[in-house]
Amino acid sequence: FTYVSSAGMYQPTGEFPMPETTPVKESAGQNLFDKYAVEIGLPLVSIRPQYIYGPKSNKNDYIDWYFDRLVRELPLPIPGDGTQKVSLTNSEDVASLLASVLNNEEAAIEQRFFNCGTDQLVSYDEVAYMCAKAAGIDEDKVMIEHYDHELFGKAKFPFRMTDFYISPDTAKAKLGWEGPKQSLKEDLTWYYDGYKVRGGASKKMDWMKDW
């Protein structure tokens, strides 16, 4: 029984990439299901993806946040110094990792929990410049403004205030997953085309929480 859970329930201890043994939020629905499935004896394999984009993904907020400000020539308020690392994973790579459970079902059930994400890390500032390039915006027009999140909070920023990334090493070692085939840097060109088709550049926005 393969269940798509979430790495978003991890409560980081300072170890990165976060392993599958990272403490989780006990009240998270995904965690409650994991526990229930084990209690009733299901041969559970729980996959924990993080920050998905691409075909058939149900959330565009992460990358749209950058384009929403870049195309309007607005500042990008990024917490801290912008060097925090994150992993953004194409949904096609997520699908291939899910399918890899069938490579070794016994090992999958024995391990039970698998992180699901790319090992191609980027910083928050790097995402800004990659998005700008995809949109044909000169680097010197990217207005990043770093701020102290302990004073001003998260606002609408789509990621955590600190590093927050996982590694697919366990899936590679135990399921024979070959790793991600997609690259955020290359994918941003078609992503931006889709952003325009969705009306991203002309949609009504509320900037009150930015500042």
Backbone as a chain_set.jsonl record, in Angstrom:
{"seq": "FTYVSSAGMYQPTGEFPMPETTPVKESAGQNLFDKYAVEIGLPLVSIRPQYIYGPKSNKNDYIDWYFDRLVRELPLPIPGDGTQKVSLTNSEDVASLLASVLNNEEAAIEQRFFNCGTDQLVSYDEVAYMCAKAAGIDEDKVMIEHYDHELFGKAKFPFRMTDFYISPDTAKAKLGWEGPKQSLKEDLTWYYDGYKVRGGASKKMDWMKDW", "coords": {"N": [[0.855, -1.185, 0.0], [0.902, 1.984, -1.101], [1.372, 5.221, -0.028], [0.957, 8.684, -0.491], [2.5, 10.938, 1.284], [3.862, 13.662, 3.099], [6.762, 15.714, 3.224], [6.566, 18.043, 4.454], [5.719, 17.909, 7.045], [7.877, 17.532, 8.642], [9.902, 18.402, 11.441], [12.496, 20.266, 11.662], [15.753, 19.518, 12.956], [18.092, 20.693, 12.608], [19.733, 19.161, 11.132], [20.703, 18.638, 7.866], [20.761, 17.307, 4.543], [17.337, 16.609, 5.495], [16.804, 13.575, 7.061], [14.815, 10.512, 6.814], [14.297, 9.925, 9.419], [13.828, 12.233, 10.752], [12.174, 14.155, 13.256], [8.579, 14.406, 13.294], [5.621, 16.449, 12.922], [3.368, 15.671, 15.294], [0.6, 15.916, 15.232], [-0.027, 16.116, 12.595], [-1.98, 15.303, 9.743], [-1.018, 13.459, 7.882], [0.868, 12.039, 9.362], [-0.765, 10.892, 11.308], [-2.262, 9.175, 9.72], [-0.232, 7.461, 8.796], [0.487, 6.176, 11.202], [-1.933, 4.897, 11.852], [-2.267, 3.16, 9.663], [-0.115, 1.428, 10.04], [-0.825, 0.325, 12.501], [-3.099, -1.197, 11.863], [-2.024, -3.098, 10.332], [-1.376, -2.769, 7.601], [0.664, -3.224, 4.683], [2.505, -0.865, 4.558], [3.898, 1.715, 2.535], [5.22, 4.745, 2.729], [5.461, 7.729, 1.108], [7.293, 10.721, 1.031], [7.039, 13.605, -0.337], [8.283, 16.888, -1.389], [7.752, 20.313, -2.005], [6.598, 20.446, -4.853], [6.461, 20.917, -8.376], [5.167, 21.371, -11.734], [3.769, 19.192, -14.365], [0.397, 18.412, -13.726], [0.651, 18.992, -11.029], [-0.665, 20.331, -7.974], [-0.278, 22.823, -6.961], [0.915, 26.043, -7.411], [2.091, 28.056, -6.065], [4.722, 28.325, -5.045], [6.764, 28.911, -7.04], [5.416, 30.796, -8.536], [5.294, 32.946, -6.801], [7.728, 34.277, -7.111], [7.704, 35.022, -9.883], [5.394, 36.624, -9.891], [6.223, 39.01, -8.727], [8.532, 39.725, -10.099], [7.698, 40.197, -12.806], [6.228, 42.465, -12.479], [7.98, 44.314, -11.742], [8.622, 44.602, -9.037], [9.91, 44.649, -5.645], [11.504, 41.742, -4.211], [10.839, 40.414, -1.288], [12.884, 38.662, 0.679], [13.53, 36.437, 3.272], [16.143, 36.533, 5.78], [19.5, 35.986, 4.62], [19.173, 35.007, 2.114], [20.548, 32.765, 1.263], [19.627, 30.365, 2.047], [18.904, 26.933, 1.554], [16.902, 24.974, -0.708], [14.819, 22.371, -2.077], [13.296, 21.904, -5.129], [11.002, 20.004, -6.845], [10.315, 18.363, -9.881], [7.162, 17.162, -10.958], [7.172, 14.897, -12.562], [9.477, 13.576, -11.841], [8.791, 12.948, -9.256], [6.733, 11.127, -9.762], [8.189, 9.052, -10.973], [9.752, 8.202, -8.847], [7.79, 7.251, -7.135], [6.907, 5.064, -8.634], [9.125, 3.479, -8.456], [8.944, 1.973, -6.203], [7.985, -0.477, -6.918], [10.195, -1.75, -7.816], [11.465, -3.115, -5.8], [9.614, -4.461, -3.76], [9.592, -5.725, -1.266], [11.8, -4.589, 0.105], [10.918, -1.99, 0.123], [8.644, -2.065, 1.781], [9.842, -2.869, 4.141], [11.537, -0.688, 4.757], [9.708, 1.406, 4.773], [9.307, 4.364, 5.092], [9.992, 6.994, 2.834], [11.868, 9.667, 1.656], [11.057, 12.039, -0.869], [12.279, 13.703, -3.438], [14.222, 16.064, -5.367], [17.826, 16.066, -5.6], [19.055, 18.281, -6.374], [19.961, 21.164, -5.28], [18.957, 24.542, -4.557], [19.393, 28.018, -3.763], [17.34, 30.505, -2.105], [17.755, 33.041, -3.213], [18.98, 32.298, -5.619], [16.878, 31.071, -6.977], [15.351, 33.302, -7.574], [16.943, 34.673, -9.474], [17.126, 32.748, -11.49], [14.449, 32.568, -12.265], [14.085, 35.145, -13.229], [15.769, 35.118, -15.471], [14.428, 33.219, -17.05], [12.17, 34.671, -17.629], [13.143, 36.634, -19.231], [14.247, 38.867, -18.04], [16.574, 41.282, -17.106], [19.41, 40.673, -15.021], [20.277, 42.765, -13.384], [17.977, 44.077, -12.836], [16.615, 42.742, -10.968], [15.187, 42.983, -7.931], [16.026, 42.222, -4.985], [15.219, 42.158, -1.617], [16.454, 41.643, 1.415], [15.342, 40.607, 4.638], [14.789, 40.712, 8.226], [13.382, 38.015, 9.482], [12.663, 37.334, 12.033], [11.848, 39.65, 13.139], [9.905, 40.622, 11.356], [8.4, 38.483, 10.441], [6.892, 35.833, 8.394], [5.265, 36.672, 6.289], [4.149, 36.577, 2.947], [5.973, 34.864, 1.899], [6.953, 31.901, 0.22], [8.436, 29.726, 1.212], [10.227, 28.045, 3.93], [11.74, 29.759, 6.733], [14.318, 29.088, 7.143], [16.962, 26.821, 6.026], [15.501, 24.083, 4.244], [15.258, 21.124, 3.257], [15.319, 17.885, 1.674], [16.675, 14.58, 1.045], [16.913, 12.167, -1.565], [18.308, 9.843, -1.097], [17.819, 7.407, 0.26], [15.794, 6.176, -1.237], [17.192, 5.812, -3.593], [19.166, 3.996, -2.78], [17.731, 1.766, -1.743], [15.587, 1.234, -3.403], [16.515, 1.417, -5.917], [16.119, 3.71, -7.386], [16.829, 5.949, -9.992], [17.266, 8.607, -9.747], [16.611, 12.201, -10.134], [15.451, 13.356, -13.319], [14.813, 15.747, -14.342], [15.377, 19.332, -14.487], [15.266, 22.227, -12.566], [16.236, 24.702, -13.465], [16.201, 24.427, -16.275], [13.52, 23.802, -16.616], [12.133, 26.102, -15.966], [11.639, 27.726, -18.162], [9.469, 26.641, -19.725], [7.713, 26.629, -17.621], [7.317, 29.333, -17.097], [6.037, 30.097, -19.449], [3.631, 28.738, -19.063], [2.774, 30.077, -16.808], [2.144, 32.592, -17.849], [0.032, 31.881, -19.556], [-1.825, 31.126, -17.664], [-2.576, 33.573, -16.808], [-0.987, 34.905, -15.041], [0.594, 37.244, -15.126], [-1.199, 39.302, -15.267], [-3.088, 39.043, -13.309], [-5.063, 40.085, -10.485], [-3.516, 41.366, -7.628], [-2.694, 41.329, -4.128], [-0.68, 43.235, -2.232], [-0.27, 43.854, 0.378], [0.655, 42.266, 2.493], [3.275, 41.915, 1.895], [4.855, 43.903, 2.892]], "CA": [[0.0, 0.0, 0.0], [1.76, 3.17, -1.206], [0.661, 6.435, 0.384], [1.695, 9.927, -0.726], [2.473, 11.741, 2.497], [4.488, 14.968, 2.871], [7.927, 16.07, 4.04], [6.253, 19.301, 5.118], [5.438, 17.701, 8.471], [9.125, 17.432, 9.392], [10.3, 19.472, 12.355], [13.948, 20.186, 11.528], [16.604, 19.55, 14.146], [19.352, 21.308, 12.202], [20.432, 18.222, 10.239], [20.275, 18.718, 6.471], [19.344, 17.124, 4.235], [16.58, 15.955, 6.549], [16.6, 12.143, 6.796], [13.481, 9.998, 7.117], [14.156, 9.823, 10.877], [13.566, 13.563, 11.312], [10.898, 14.215, 13.979], [7.458, 14.96, 12.538], [4.545, 17.063, 13.705], [2.551, 14.532, 15.707], [-0.81, 16.128, 14.906], [-0.204, 16.193, 11.138], [-2.859, 14.257, 9.231], [-0.23, 12.409, 7.23], [1.465, 11.216, 10.408], [-1.833, 10.112, 11.928], [-2.594, 8.064, 8.825], [0.882, 6.509, 8.841], [0.375, 5.391, 12.434], [-3.119, 4.057, 11.753], [-2.01, 2.102, 8.687], [0.779, 0.453, 10.67], [-1.581, -0.334, 13.567], [-4.04, -2.189, 11.334], [-1.263, -4.13, 9.638], [-1.18, -2.571, 6.163], [2.063, -3.209, 4.233], [2.589, 0.552, 4.185], [5.063, 2.434, 2.031], [4.805, 6.14, 2.809], [6.367, 8.585, 0.337], [7.229, 12.084, 1.562], [7.541, 14.603, -1.285], [8.452, 18.26, -0.9], [7.786, 21.399, -2.989], [6.426, 19.883, -6.196], [5.963, 21.757, -9.464], [5.15, 20.651, -13.003], [2.511, 18.632, -14.868], [-0.608, 17.874, -12.807], [0.835, 19.388, -9.623], [-1.855, 21.093, -7.569], [0.09, 24.067, -6.298], [1.882, 26.845, -8.165], [2.462, 29.199, -5.241], [6.147, 28.459, -4.744], [7.495, 29.598, -8.105], [4.633, 31.973, -8.925], [5.641, 34.061, -5.904], [8.84, 35.003, -7.729], [7.265, 35.647, -11.134], [4.412, 37.667, -9.601], [6.923, 40.244, -8.392], [9.49, 40.053, -11.157], [7.073, 40.756, -14.009], [5.662, 43.766, -12.127], [9.122, 45.133, -11.328], [8.48, 44.843, -7.609], [10.932, 43.993, -4.825], [11.264, 40.388, -3.709], [11.256, 40.353, 0.12], [13.358, 37.313, 1.0], [14.022, 36.44, 4.654], [17.537, 36.18, 6.012], [20.454, 36.462, 3.609], [18.832, 34.422, 0.815], [21.385, 31.611, 0.913], [18.982, 29.146, 2.522], [18.748, 25.956, 0.485], [15.61, 24.321, -0.857], [14.748, 21.479, -3.235], [12.033, 21.984, -5.868], [11.027, 18.761, -7.607], [9.361, 18.196, -10.974], [6.198, 16.101, -10.666], [7.535, 13.688, -13.297], [10.456, 12.87, -11.012], [8.021, 12.383, -8.139], [6.038, 9.942, -10.279], [9.142, 7.961, -11.203], [10.154, 7.659, -7.55], [6.655, 6.454, -6.664], [6.893, 3.801, -9.372], [10.296, 2.674, -8.099], [8.562, 1.058, -5.124], [7.776, -1.794, -7.524], [11.495, -2.371, -8.099], [11.79, -4.014, -4.694], [8.491, -4.25, -2.838], [9.959, -6.186, 0.078], [12.655, -3.567, 0.711], [10.094, -0.797, 0.306], [7.804, -2.265, 2.963], [10.732, -2.928, 5.303], [11.985, 0.665, 5.047], [8.416, 2.069, 5.023], [9.26, 5.796, 4.812], [10.966, 7.45, 1.834], [11.837, 11.048, 1.184], [10.848, 12.116, -2.313], [12.64, 15.027, -3.925], [15.467, 16.167, -6.104], [19.016, 16.415, -4.832], [19.598, 19.501, -6.99], [19.573, 22.229, -4.353], [19.102, 25.943, -4.967], [19.111, 28.968, -2.686], [16.2, 31.373, -2.38], [18.192, 34.079, -4.154], [19.23, 31.677, -6.921], [15.58, 30.885, -7.633], [14.957, 34.614, -8.1], [17.703, 34.982, -10.691], [16.747, 31.787, -12.524], [13.129, 32.978, -12.749], [14.278, 36.354, -14.022], [16.329, 34.711, -16.76], [13.37, 32.554, -17.808], [11.213, 35.7, -18.044], [13.824, 37.616, -20.06], [14.494, 40.069, -17.228], [17.998, 41.46, -16.807], [19.77, 40.391, -13.636], [20.4, 43.994, -12.597], [16.64, 44.599, -12.534], [16.046, 41.911, -9.912], [15.272, 43.764, -6.694], [15.889, 41.392, -3.795], [15.365, 42.885, -0.356], [16.51, 40.719, 2.534], [14.801, 41.182, 5.87], [14.892, 39.912, 9.443], [12.074, 37.369, 9.661], [12.315, 37.296, 13.448], [11.169, 40.917, 13.413], [8.791, 40.903, 10.458], [7.615, 37.296, 10.159], [6.966, 35.124, 7.121], [4.483, 37.357, 5.255], [3.673, 35.636, 1.93], [7.085, 34.092, 1.347], [6.429, 30.533, 0.071], [9.271, 28.69, 1.809], [10.55, 28.21, 5.344], [12.677, 30.853, 6.99], [15.657, 28.501, 7.203], [17.117, 25.689, 5.11], [14.446, 23.073, 4.4], [15.363, 20.223, 2.106], [15.479, 16.466, 1.925], [17.517, 13.861, 0.086], [16.313, 10.899, -2.001], [19.344, 8.803, -1.038], [17.272, 6.12, 0.696], [15.101, 5.597, -2.395], [18.219, 5.371, -4.54], [19.874, 2.833, -2.247], [16.882, 0.609, -1.447], [14.623, 0.969, -4.472], [17.173, 1.513, -7.214], [15.696, 4.902, -8.129], [17.992, 6.507, -10.676], [17.419, 10.024, -9.428], [15.818, 13.118, -10.951], [15.814, 13.572, -14.722], [14.44, 17.115, -14.698], [16.18, 20.399, -13.883], [14.487, 23.451, -12.36], [16.767, 25.756, -14.325], [15.691, 24.212, -17.63], [12.052, 23.745, -16.589], [11.511, 27.407, -15.736], [11.217, 28.326, -19.428], [8.078, 26.246, -19.99], [6.882, 27.018, -16.481], [6.945, 30.74, -17.291], [5.018, 30.11, -20.508], [2.385, 28.341, -18.419], [2.395, 31.176, -15.908], [1.487, 33.617, -18.666], [-1.239, 31.333, -20.013], [-2.731, 31.16, -16.515], [-2.908, 34.962, -16.497], [-0.208, 35.337, -13.888], [1.135, 38.605, -15.24], [-2.273, 40.299, -15.239], [-4.046, 38.789, -12.231], [-5.116, 41.074, -9.419], [-2.696, 40.927, -6.506], [-2.714, 42.125, -2.895], [0.709, 43.298, -1.793], [-0.222, 44.404, 1.729], [1.421, 41.415, 3.403], [4.689, 41.913, 1.546], [5.58, 44.89, 3.689]], "C": [[0.891, 1.235, 0.0], [0.926, 4.422, -0.962], [1.543, 7.646, 0.118], [1.484, 10.836, 0.474], [3.078, 13.119, 2.209], [5.683, 15.155, 3.792], [7.693, 17.384, 4.768], [5.968, 19.143, 6.599], [6.712, 17.534, 9.299], [9.327, 18.655, 10.288], [11.82, 19.428, 12.457], [14.687, 20.288, 12.86], [17.922, 20.25, 13.861], [20.17, 20.413, 11.301], [19.839, 18.317, 8.836], [21.266, 17.974, 5.588], [18.634, 16.349, 5.337], [16.375, 14.48, 6.195], [15.172, 11.728, 7.158], [13.23, 9.873, 8.617], [13.931, 11.173, 11.543], [12.232, 13.557, 12.058], [9.809, 14.873, 13.132], [6.459, 15.604, 13.485], [3.531, 15.979, 14.032], [1.093, 14.665, 15.272], [-1.075, 16.2, 13.405], [-1.053, 15.021, 10.651], [-2.105, 13.119, 8.597], [0.382, 11.464, 8.263], [0.421, 10.332, 11.08], [-2.237, 8.932, 11.045], [-1.495, 7.011, 8.846], [0.739, 5.578, 10.053], [-0.801, 4.414, 12.364], [-2.88, 2.876, 10.811], [-1.117, 1.016, 9.269], [0.015, -0.355, 11.726], [-2.5, -1.433, 13.032], [-3.353, -3.224, 10.435], [-1.128, -3.978, 8.142], [0.303, -2.648, 5.825], [2.39, -1.822, 3.667], [3.943, 0.952, 3.623], [4.623, 3.895, 1.92], [5.861, 7.035, 2.164], [6.191, 10.031, 0.776], [7.839, 13.087, 0.587], [7.61, 16.001, -0.67], [8.526, 19.221, -2.076], [7.776, 20.885, -4.431], [5.939, 20.95, -7.17], [5.863, 20.883, -10.708], [3.803, 20.052, -13.339], [1.669, 17.99, -13.773], [-0.315, 18.147, -11.336], [-0.308, 20.322, -9.241], [-1.531, 22.414, -6.893], [1.175, 24.779, -7.091], [2.504, 27.958, -7.323], [3.968, 29.427, -5.117], [6.878, 29.291, -5.788], [6.742, 30.844, -8.557], [4.979, 33.181, -8.067], [6.755, 34.911, -6.513], [8.381, 35.737, -8.993], [6.276, 36.786, -10.886], [5.081, 39.015, -9.348], [7.887, 40.672, -9.488], [8.824, 40.734, -12.34], [6.454, 42.13, -13.745], [6.727, 44.743, -11.641], [8.998, 45.557, -9.873], [9.601, 44.148, -6.838], [10.511, 42.584, -4.418], [11.75, 40.335, -2.262], [11.599, 38.922, 0.532], [13.971, 37.324, 2.398], [15.483, 36.035, 4.755], [18.448, 36.738, 4.931], [20.225, 35.822, 2.243], [19.649, 33.228, 0.404], [20.776, 30.293, 1.393], [18.689, 28.221, 1.337], [17.364, 25.297, 0.503], [15.68, 23.385, -2.063], [13.35, 21.566, -3.842], [12.034, 20.847, -6.888], [9.928, 18.716, -8.657], [8.453, 16.997, -10.678], [6.504, 14.804, -11.422], [8.581, 12.876, -12.531], [9.783, 12.255, -9.789], [7.335, 11.094, -8.585], [6.999, 8.774, -10.469], [9.621, 7.363, -9.887], [9.032, 6.809, -6.969], [6.652, 5.071, -7.332], [8.049, 2.894, -8.963], [10.029, 1.744, -6.921], [8.413, -0.363, -5.664], [9.092, -2.489, -7.872], [11.865, -3.4, -7.035], [10.742, -3.811, -3.598], [8.837, -4.656, -1.407], [10.805, -5.15, 0.808], [11.866, -2.296, 0.998], [9.26, -0.908, 1.575], [8.659, -2.279, 4.228], [11.189, -1.526, 5.716], [10.809, 1.557, 5.454], [8.393, 3.54, 4.619], [10.371, 6.202, 3.846], [10.78, 8.937, 1.545], [11.748, 11.049, -0.336], [11.14, 13.526, -2.788], [13.944, 14.991, -4.684], [16.633, 16.415, -5.16], [19.752, 17.592, -5.468], [19.127, 20.698, -6.165], [19.809, 23.611, -4.946], [18.831, 26.825, -3.754], [17.916, 29.828, -3.076], [16.568, 32.479, -3.37], [18.427, 33.505, -5.545], [17.933, 31.448, -7.68], [15.13, 32.198, -8.262], [15.658, 34.905, -9.421], [17.388, 34.0, -11.826], [15.376, 32.135, -13.11], [13.243, 34.217, -13.638], [14.812, 36.01, -15.413], [15.265, 34.067, -17.638], [12.364, 33.565, -18.361], [11.851, 36.779, -18.915], [14.094, 38.929, -19.353], [15.973, 40.134, -16.876], [18.265, 41.269, -15.315], [19.821, 41.652, -12.784], [19.052, 44.644, -12.284], [15.925, 43.77, -11.458], [16.269, 42.617, -8.576], [14.982, 42.877, -5.486], [16.117, 42.258, -2.563], [15.304, 41.88, 0.799], [15.996, 41.399, 3.805], [14.93, 40.195, 7.026], [13.524, 39.298, 9.737], [11.673, 37.271, 11.129], [11.608, 38.577, 13.875], [9.876, 41.059, 12.622], [7.97, 39.681, 10.048], [7.762, 36.768, 8.743], [6.324, 35.889, 5.974], [3.987, 36.316, 4.247], [4.786, 34.781, 1.338], [6.727, 32.605, 1.342], [7.224, 29.424, 0.757], [9.49, 28.943, 3.298], [11.573, 29.333, 5.507], [14.138, 30.379, 6.994], [15.824, 27.491, 6.074], [15.954, 24.722, 5.331], [14.479, 22.18, 3.164], [15.653, 18.8, 2.553], [16.428, 15.857, 0.893], [16.828, 12.559, -0.3], [17.264, 9.714, -1.895], [18.793, 7.432, -0.644], [16.561, 5.417, -0.456], [16.101, 5.093, -3.434], [18.851, 4.058, -4.073], [18.987, 1.591, -2.144], [15.906, 0.257, -2.56], [15.243, 1.036, -5.861], [16.707, 2.695, -8.045], [16.919, 5.588, -8.717], [18.213, 7.974, -10.388], [16.639, 10.904, -10.388], [16.353, 13.255, -12.372], [15.572, 15.024, -15.151], [15.314, 18.113, -13.946], [15.332, 21.653, -13.761], [14.947, 24.554, -13.313], [16.231, 25.639, -15.748], [14.166, 24.273, -17.675], [11.402, 25.117, -16.489], [11.069, 28.093, -17.026], [9.78, 27.947, -19.741], [7.166, 26.597, -18.837], [6.403, 28.463, -16.653], [5.912, 30.882, -18.397], [3.651, 29.745, -19.924], [1.858, 29.409, -17.473], [1.656, 32.268, -16.674], [0.124, 33.14, -19.155], [-2.275, 31.362, -18.888], [-3.113, 32.577, -16.095], [-2.127, 35.527, -15.333], [0.254, 36.78, -13.928], [0.064, 39.68, -15.11], [-3.263, 40.104, -14.094], [-3.95, 39.857, -11.141], [-4.383, 40.537, -8.197], [-2.874, 41.867, -5.32], [-1.313, 42.073, -2.304], [0.847, 43.726, -0.321], [0.668, 43.572, 2.664], [2.907, 41.352, 3.054], [5.484, 42.824, 2.483], [4.71, 45.359, 4.846]], "O": [[1.566, 1.51, 0.992], [-0.095, 4.643, -1.613], [2.727, 7.647, 0.454], [0.417, 11.425, 0.648], [2.814, 13.683, 1.147], [5.639, 14.81, 4.973], [8.505, 17.798, 5.595], [5.972, 20.127, 7.339], [6.642, 17.409, 10.522], [8.97, 19.778, 9.934], [12.374, 18.654, 13.238], [14.3, 21.037, 13.757], [18.767, 20.39, 14.745], [21.189, 20.841, 10.759], [18.642, 18.108, 8.636], [22.47, 17.999, 5.845], [19.245, 15.533, 6.028], [15.829, 14.172, 5.136], [14.418, 12.509, 7.739], [12.084, 9.732, 9.045], [13.85, 11.251, 12.769], [11.253, 13.01, 11.551], [10.085, 15.784, 12.35], [6.454, 15.339, 14.687], [2.901, 15.429, 13.13], [0.429, 13.67, 14.981], [-2.226, 16.331, 12.986], [-0.868, 13.887, 11.092], [-2.481, 11.956, 8.74], [0.413, 10.249, 8.068], [0.685, 9.169, 11.385], [-2.516, 7.838, 11.537], [-1.776, 5.814, 8.905], [0.857, 4.358, 9.935], [-0.683, 3.255, 12.763], [-3.243, 1.74, 11.117], [-1.332, -0.171, 9.026], [0.189, -1.569, 11.832], [-2.662, -2.475, 13.667], [-3.999, -4.1, 9.86], [-0.8, -4.947, 7.458], [1.129, -2.18, 6.608], [2.529, -1.644, 2.457], [4.991, 0.584, 4.155], [3.758, 4.232, 1.111], [7.005, 7.091, 2.615], [5.064, 10.515, 0.882], [9.029, 13.388, 0.675], [7.074, 16.257, 0.408], [9.266, 18.985, -3.032], [8.793, 20.891, -5.123], [5.103, 21.784, -6.823], [6.409, 19.78, -10.739], [2.803, 20.357, -12.689], [2.141, 17.152, -13.005], [-0.98, 17.578, -10.471], [-0.854, 21.023, -10.093], [-2.411, 23.052, -6.316], [2.217, 24.201, -7.404], [3.344, 28.715, -7.81], [4.434, 30.566, -5.087], [7.54, 30.272, -5.449], [7.362, 31.842, -8.923], [4.959, 34.314, -8.55], [6.715, 36.138, -6.43], [8.64, 36.93, -9.152], [6.309, 37.799, -11.584], [4.54, 40.054, -9.726], [8.031, 41.863, -9.764], [9.326, 41.743, -12.833], [6.186, 42.878, -14.685], [6.422, 45.847, -11.191], [9.236, 46.713, -9.523], [10.176, 43.172, -7.32], [9.324, 42.28, -4.299], [12.953, 40.221, -2.026], [10.715, 38.084, 0.709], [14.846, 38.143, 2.677], [15.994, 35.288, 3.919], [18.206, 37.818, 4.392], [20.993, 36.062, 1.312], [19.471, 32.715, -0.701], [21.348, 29.226, 1.17], [18.282, 28.67, 0.266], [16.753, 25.093, 1.552], [16.499, 23.58, -2.961], [12.35, 21.334, -3.163], [12.952, 20.737, -7.7], [8.764, 18.993, -8.37], [8.913, 15.955, -10.209], [6.131, 13.724, -10.965], [8.572, 11.646, -12.568], [10.161, 11.172, -9.342], [7.355, 10.092, -7.869], [6.659, 7.633, -10.16], [9.87, 6.16, -9.806], [9.29, 5.763, -6.376], [6.426, 4.051, -6.68], [7.962, 1.675, -9.108], [10.807, 0.823, -6.671], [8.682, -1.334, -4.957], [9.104, -3.679, -8.187], [12.492, -4.419, -7.326], [10.967, -3.079, -2.634], [8.419, -4.001, -0.452], [10.568, -4.861, 1.981], [12.114, -1.611, 1.99], [9.178, 0.042, 2.355], [8.247, -1.762, 5.266], [11.223, -1.216, 6.907], [10.922, 2.363, 6.377], [7.514, 3.931, 3.852], [11.528, 5.815, 4.007], [9.681, 9.395, 1.234], [12.294, 10.17, -1.004], [10.345, 14.44, -2.568], [14.677, 14.003, -4.644], [16.448, 16.915, -4.051], [20.909, 17.867, -5.15], [18.008, 21.179, -6.346], [20.734, 23.819, -5.731], [18.124, 26.423, -2.83], [17.529, 29.871, -4.243], [15.784, 32.81, -4.259], [18.11, 34.151, -6.544], [17.892, 31.614, -8.899], [14.587, 32.201, -9.367], [15.021, 35.338, -10.381], [17.385, 34.387, -12.995], [15.167, 32.011, -14.317], [12.578, 34.319, -14.669], [14.349, 36.558, -16.413], [15.202, 34.337, -18.837], [11.779, 33.353, -19.423], [11.18, 37.737, -19.3], [14.163, 39.982, -19.987], [16.552, 39.156, -16.403], [17.458, 41.65, -14.467], [19.458, 41.628, -11.608], [18.988, 45.637, -11.559], [14.786, 44.057, -11.088], [17.406, 42.818, -8.152], [13.845, 42.791, -5.023], [17.095, 43.0, -2.486], [14.244, 41.342, 1.116], [16.19, 42.596, 4.014], [15.152, 39.001, 6.823], [12.614, 39.992, 10.192], [10.49, 37.141, 11.444], [10.86, 38.586, 14.853], [8.873, 41.551, 13.139], [6.948, 39.825, 9.376], [8.638, 37.196, 7.991], [6.763, 35.785, 4.829], [3.458, 35.28, 4.647], [4.558, 34.051, 0.373], [6.246, 32.09, 2.352], [6.738, 28.299, 0.873], [9.001, 29.927, 3.852], [12.184, 29.787, 4.539], [15.064, 31.18, 6.863], [14.921, 27.324, 5.253], [15.478, 24.556, 6.454], [13.815, 22.45, 2.162], [16.158, 18.553, 3.648], [16.913, 16.54, -0.009], [16.219, 11.91, 0.551], [17.045, 8.688, -2.538], [19.248, 6.409, -1.157], [16.705, 4.208, -0.634], [15.876, 4.066, -4.075], [19.046, 3.133, -4.862], [19.441, 0.483, -2.427], [15.449, -0.882, -2.654], [14.583, 0.748, -6.86], [16.872, 2.701, -9.265], [17.923, 5.785, -8.032], [19.251, 8.527, -10.752], [16.064, 10.406, -11.356], [17.564, 13.267, -12.592], [16.064, 15.466, -16.189], [15.91, 17.793, -12.917], [14.74, 22.099, -14.744], [14.123, 25.257, -13.897], [15.851, 26.64, -16.355], [13.588, 24.742, -18.656], [10.247, 25.285, -16.881], [10.2, 28.964, -16.984], [8.952, 28.822, -19.997], [5.976, 26.838, -19.038], [5.243, 28.779, -16.391], [5.003, 31.706, -18.292], [2.641, 30.367, -20.252], [0.65, 29.615, -17.356], [0.657, 32.803, -16.193], [-0.835, 33.912, -19.168], [-3.459, 31.596, -19.132], [-3.876, 32.766, -15.148], [-2.542, 36.504, -14.709], [0.302, 37.459, -12.902], [0.381, 40.844, -14.868], [-4.179, 40.91, -13.924], [-2.893, 40.445, -10.913], [-4.6, 39.398, -7.781], [-3.167, 43.051, -5.488], [-0.822, 41.01, -1.925], [1.96, 43.934, 0.163], [1.352, 44.124, 3.526], [3.705, 40.806, 3.815], [6.636, 42.544, 2.816], [5.138, 46.195, 5.641]]}, "num_chains": 1, "name": "protein.A"}
